[in-house]
């Protein structure tokens, strides 16, 4: 019986260390989940505020062009967008540009990934394809 008691006491630090390690890992995982949820919530809040501002602008304006330009500016303020075109198909089926956004790059801007660069490169010339070349 004494041998069993001493063996259990000898194993106690290892058991305690394993339990503490599991608790530490569980706490770190909970913190990671909380940080991810907070980050997602913040992004959704920014999206909602942008949508609300664009809606407010649209309700206060009589001009599709002005509203679209202001809406693109709002999107640019909260995204990495630096360039955008808004097109409108009139009742006759013709496309026309109603807004154009072309902002200078920001100092904190990062370079696009190779996949992003390929996408941007494939979009070059879209205006001429649509018959909108200036």
N, C-alpha and C positions, 0 to 999 in steps of 0.2 A: 504494500500500500504506500509506503514511504517513497519507493522508487517512482510510482505513478505520480505522486505529488510533485516530486522534484523534476520529473520530465515535463509536467504541465507548466511548472514555473519557468523552466528553461525555454519552452515554446512561446510563452506569453509575450516577450518583446517582439518576436517575429510576427505573431498574430496581430499585435497592436500596430506594428509598422504597416502591415498589409491593409488593415482597416483604415488607418490614417491616409494611406496612399489612395485607397478607393474613395474616401471622403473628399480628398483634395481634387481628384479627377472629376468627381461628380460636381463639386463646386465650380471648377473651371468650365465644365460643360454648361452648367446653368448660367454662368456669367456670359459665355459666348452666345448662348441662345438669347439672353436678355439684350445683349448688344445688337445682335442681328435684328431682333424685333423692334428695338428702338430706332435703328437705322431705317428699316422699312417704313415704320410709322412716320418718321420725319419726311422721307421721300413722298409718301402719300399725302402728307399735309401740304407740302410744297406744290404738288400737282393740283390738289383741291384749291389752294389759294390762287394758283395761276388760272384755273378754269373759272373760278368766281370772278377774277379780275377781267378776263376776256369777256365773260358774260355781261359784266357791268358795262364794259366799253361798248359792246354790241347793242345793249339796250339804250345807251346814251347817244348813239350815232345814227345818222341817216345814210351814211356812205359805206357801201360794201368794201370799197378800196381802203378807206381810212380804218375801218374796223379790222380788216384783215392785216393791214400793216402794223397796227397797234398790237394785235394778237400775236403776230410773229415776233415782235419786239419782246413781248412778255415771255414767250417761249425761249427766246435767246437769253433773257435775263436769268432763267432758271435751268438752262441746259447747256450743253457744249455746242449747240448750233451756232454757226457763224454765218451761214449762207442758206437762204431758203427762197423758193419761188412759190407763189400761190397762183393757181390757174383756175379759171372759171369757164365752164362750157355754156355758151349762151343758148337760147332756145333754138337757134338755127344749127346748133351742133358745132360751132366754131370755138376753138380754145383761145382764150386771151389771158394775158398775164394781168392780175389785179394787184399783186403786191410782190415786192422784191426786197430781200434782206441780204445785205452784204456788209458784215461788220469786220473790223480788223481783228486779227488774232489777239487773244489775251496772253499776258505774260506767263500765267500759270497753266497755260494750255499744254496738254501732252500730245505727242505725235500719235497718229492713228496706228493701230496694229496693222500687220500686213493684210489681214482680211478686210479691215476697214479701209485701208488704202486702195485695195482692189475694187471695193464697192464704190468708193468715191471716183476712181478712175473710170469705172464702167458708166457712171452717171454723166461724165463729161460729154457734152454734145447733145444732151437730151433736148435742149431748146431747139436746135436745128431739126432734130427728128420730129418734133412736134410742130414745126413750121413757125417757131417763135424767135428765130435768130434775129438779133438786133441789127 
